Amino acid sequence: MVLKAAVEHSGYNDFDRARFLDEPAKRLGRTEFARDRARIIHSFALRRLAAKTQVAVPWATDFPRTRLSHSLECAQVGRELGAALGADPDLMEGACLAHDIGHPPFGHNGEDALNETALSCGGFEGNAQSFRLLVHLEAKTVDADGISLGLNLTRASLDAATKYPWPRTENEQKFGVYDDDLKIFNWVRKSAPVGSQSFEAQIMDWSDDVAYSVHDLEDALVSGQVKLHDLTNDFPDIYKDAQSNNLVDITIDEAKVALENLQKLSCWPKEYDGSHSSLARLKDLASQLVGRFARVAEEATREQYGQGDLSRYNANLVVPRAQRVEVAFLKSLAGFYIINAAHSAKRYDNEQTLIHELVAAVLKGAPNTLESFFLQDWQRATTDSARLRVVIDQVASLTDPGAIALHTRLCRG
């Protein structure tokens, strides 16, 4: 069988499809963005997301999402919404699969703990770690000096996976690149408007919010952590909690309208009792909400930009304010009932202590405590700051069970 050369999407040019290190395809039949998607799917880091916390501890019961299942669901939303608007579907799927690929064990709690331990080497941010993993840590391509260039993805794919396209100097809380990785970041962002997300990154970002808000509600209802009949009574506390944690930037009246509009939907269940029929209704709710949030974004964006293919920096994703508020309110439910619930505090303290102790133990025993993937970076490190970054990279790469097991061996063995 003779494979024909793949037909590249007309909305992208050679600049968008370029790789930091030119790497011709080994065989015909795939586009450059299909190659990117395949590299992400086959990566070690993506596999590890299967044992990393999304919101609820995934092995406490069998139902909750892991960071991997969330990424897969985000990718499904992003691929279809992107394709409907003219973005390359393989590029969109790859960016969504990769958007959380650098996140550490124990979810955002682990991220906070690692940031505290990494202040002397530039801090820790899950999105910046994702970029670092894609351009350095995940070994696929090396340069002439044997330095890893990560997956060596195309410029457009890396840009699409970048939620915060700026360094820590611009925003210490939310940033998308460490100083160590600015060389490739600046190459990615060449000619891009300063501080602006690409069109594909905006779709990825919205798909992430949609998947997060809808599916975490489903998990919380099945686990019994959220009771639908409690929402109205708990509303003041839900809103207060959301505001104090900066989860939403909406007025209380907007939040009330959002809840009322959601409750008026024909798919909104009255209760969840664990039966097949109630679970089916819950699944219908999830699919209809995802469809609702994707559809309004598609329609509003088409209304403003017309019917042509939209990509890179020729358009912005338009999401109506009402649906942004609805998604923000749904996300705040997970915040109130799970993330910031009193019963979670002890677990968070234990996880943070474990991360701090693990970083100290790995650093003290390095290089003997390092996985082989990190030895070359350790050997090249010439400062304490650079050596700490290598240790942070290793701890961040661990799954939740892997972090617990390594901590037990190094700190209690």
N, C-alpha and C positions, 0 to 999 in steps of 0.2 A: 504494500500500500504506500502510495506517495502522498505525503502530507503537503498541503498547500500553505503558503505563508498566511498568517492570520491577518485579518483586516482590522486595522487600528481605528478606534473611535475618532470621528472627524472633529470632535470638540477639543482635541488635545493635539499639541504639536511636538516636535522633537525636543524642545526645551522642557516640556512637561514630562516627557518619557525618558529623559536623561537620567543616568545613574552617576553617583559621585565617582565611581571607578567603572569605566566602560566595560561591560560584560555581555558580549553577544550571546544570544540564545544558543543552547546546545542542539535544539531541534526546532523545526518549523511547527506551526499549528497553534501557537499561543500568542496572545498579545502581551505587551510589556506589563500591563496591569494584571493580567491573568497569572503571569510569572510571579508578581508581587504577592498576590493572594495565596498562591501555592506555597511560597516561602514562609508566609505567616502561619498557614495551617500546619506545616510540618515542623514548626519551631518548638524547641524544648520549653520555652517560656509559656507558650499558649497552652501546652499540655498541663503545666503546673497550675494553671488557673482552676483546674478541676478540683483542687483541694485548697482553695483560698476562699475566705469568707466574702460574700457579697454584703449582706446586711445581717440576716440571722445566721447563727452557727449552723452550717449545712449538715453536720452529722448528729445534731441534737435530735432531729427527726429526719425522715427520708425525703420530705417534700421540698424544702427551701432551695432556692437557686444558689449555685456557687458563682464565683466570678466568671468561670468559663461559660456556664449556661446563660448568664446575663449577656455575655459578649456575643454568643450565638444568636440570641433573640434581638439584640441591638443590630446585629449584622443583617438579619432578615428584614427588619424595618428599614434600615438604611439602604439596602440594596434595592428594594422595591420603590421607595420614595425617590431615591436618586435616579433610577432608571426612568421613572415617570416624568422627571424634570429634565432629562437629557444628559445626566452625568453617567460616566461609565460604571456599569453595575459591578464589575470585578474590582475596580478601584474603591467603590463605596463599601463593598463587603469587606475588603481587606482592611480599610481604615477603621471600620467598626470593630472588626475582630481584634485589631491592635490597640484600640483606644485605652484599654486598661491593662495592657500586657506587662507593664512594669510595676503594677501595684503589689504591695508587700503582704505578708501574712497578717491575719486579724483585721483586714479591712482598713477603714479610715483610722481606727484606733492604733493599729500598727504603724500607719503613716505618721501620726502625731508623735509616737514614741521615737521613731527613727529620725524625725526632724529634730527632736530635742538632742539626740546623740550626735547628730551630724552638723550642728551649728558651726563648728570650727572648720568644716570643709565645704561650706556652701549650702547647708541644709538638705532636707529631703522633701521632694514633692512627687507624688505618684505619676503625674503627667510628664514631668521632666525625666523621671526614671524610665517611663515608657519610651520616650525619645532616645534616651541613652542606650536602652536595650536594643532598639531597632538599628542604631547606627554604630554600636560598638560591642555590647556584651554578648549578643546572640551570634555565635560564630558561624558564618556562612561564606564570607569573602574577606580576604586579607590583602593588604597592599604590598608593594615591593619590599617593604621593611618588615613584613610579617605582622603588621598591626591590624587588628580586626576592624573591619568596617561594618560589622553587624550583618544584617540581611541585605545591605546594599540595594535598598528599594529605590524606585524612581522618585524624582523630585515631587511630582504631584501626589503620590501615595503618602510620602512622609508629611507633606503639607496637610493633606486631608486628615491625617491622624493627630495633628497638633491642635489641641483645644485652646491652649494659651500660647500664642506665638510671640513670646517675649521672655527675656531672662529674669532672674531673681532681682536684679537691680531695679526693675520696673515695678515689681510687686512681690514682696517677700512671702505672702501667703499663697498666691496662685501664680505659678510660672511654668513654662514649658521646656526649659533647657537649662542645664548647668553650664558654668563657664567652661568646663573641660570639653564640652561638645559644641561650642560656638562655631567652630570651623565649618562643620557640615551643616549646622543650623543656618548659618549665613548663606551658604550655598543653596540650601532649600529655599530660603526666603528672598533670593535675588529677584529684584523687580517687583516683589509683592508689596502692597500698601502696608506701611508700618503699623503693627498692632492689629491688623485685620485678619480674620479667619478667611480661608478660601471658602467658596460655595460648598464644596464637598465636606469641609470641616464643620460648617454650620449644619449640614444635614446629619453628619455623624453626631454632633452635639445634641441636636433635637431628638434623634433616634435613641440616644443614650437616656435622655430625660424621660421619653415616652416609655421605653422598656423598663427603666428603673421604677417609675411611678406606678405603672399598671401591675407589673409582675410582683413587686414587693408587697402591694396590697393583697394580691392573690395569696402569696405565701403567708402573710400575717392572718388572713381570714381562715385559711385551712389549719394553721397552727393554733388558732384560738386567741392570738394576741390582740386581735382587733375584733370587736363586736359591732356590727352595723348599727344596732339600735342604740349604741353608746355615742355615736358621732355627734348627734345634736346636743346632748347633755355635756359632752366633753369639749364642745367647740371652743369655748373661751380659752381653755387650757391648751388646746392644740394650737390655736393661733398665737397665744402668748409664748409657747415653747418655740414655735417656728420663728417668731420675731427675735427672740433672745439669742437664737442660734444662727441668725442671718440666713435661714433657709429660703425665705421668701421676701420679696419687696413688694407687698401688696397691702391694701387697706383692709380693715376688718369687714367693711361692707362688700368689697370685692370677694373676699373669702366666703362670706355668707352666701352670696349669689352663686359662687362656684359650687358649693355644697348642695344648694337647692337645685341647681341645674343638673348636677350629677344624679341626685336622688329622683329626679323626674324622668330620667331615661328609662325606656321600656325594659332595658336589659339589667337595670340596677336591682339586685336581689333584696328581698325584705329581711332575709336571715340566711345563715349558713349552718346546716345541721349535720354535715358529713355524709349525707346520702348521695347516691349516684345522681339523682335529679338536681340536688343543690350544687354538686360539683360541676355538673354540665352547665348549669346556669352561670356559675362563676367563670367557667371557661368562656362562655358566650360573652360575659361582661368584659373579660380581658381582650378578646378579639375585636369586639365592637369599639372599645375605648381606643385600642391601637389604631383601628381603622379611622375613627373619628379624628384623632390627633394628626395622623398622616394626611388624611384627605383635606382638612382645612388648610394645612401648610401648602399642599400642592395647589389647591384652588386659589389661595391668596397670592402665591408666588406667580402663578400663570396670569392672574388678573393684572399684576403689575408689569410682568416682563414678556408676556405673549407666549406663543407656542413653539418657539425655536429651542434648540438644545442649549441648556444653561450649564456652565462649567467655570471652574477656576475663579476668575475675578470679574466676570461679565454680569453677575447678578448676586443678590443676597436672598437668603431664604426668608420668606415672610410668614410669620406665625401670628394669627390674631391674638390680641391681648387676652381675650376671654379664655382661650385654650391654654395660653401660657399660665394664667392664674389657676385653671383647673389642674394642670399638671403639677404646679408648685404646691397646691393644696394636697394632692394625693401623695406627693413626696413627703410632706410634713406629717402625714399619718405614720409613716415608718419612723420618722424622727421622734414623734411623741410616744408611740406605743412600744417601740423596740429600742432604737438607738439611745434615746435619752431616758428610758424607763429606769426607775429606781432599782429594779431587780438586775439590771445590766451592769451596775456600777462596780460590784465586786469582781466580776469577770474582766472588766476593762482594766481595773487596777492590777490584776494578776498578769494580764497580757502585757501591759506596759512594763511591769517589773521584769518579766521574762525577756522582753526585747532589750532593755537596758543591760541586763546581766549577760545576755547572749553576745551582744556587741562587744562588751568588755572582755568576755572570755575568748572570743575568736581573735580579737586584737592582741591579747596577751600571748596566745599560743601560736600566732601566725609566724611563719607560713604553714606550720604543720596542721593547723586547724582549717585551712582553706581548701575548697574543692579545686580540682585541677584547672578548671576553667578560669580561675582568678589568679593563678600563680604568676603568669606572665605580667599582668598588670602590677602585682606586688613587687616583682623583681625590677620593674621599670620605675617604680615610685621612689622619689628622692626626698620627700618631705613627710612629716607626720600627717599633714593634712591629706596628702595623696594616698598614704597607706590607710588612713581611716576611711577614705572613699571606697577603697577596694573591699574593706570589711563590710561597709554599708551595702555595697552591691551584692555581696554574698548573702547577707541576712535578708535583704529585700527579695532575693530570688527564691527563698524557701517557701514551701507550702506551710499551712498551719501545723499539720502533724509533723512535718520536717523540722520546723522551728522548735516544737516541743521536744522532739526526740534528740536534737542536737543540744538543746539546753540541758536535758537530763544527763547526757553523756559528759558534757564539759563542766557543768556546774554542780551536778549531784552524783556523778559517777564515782 
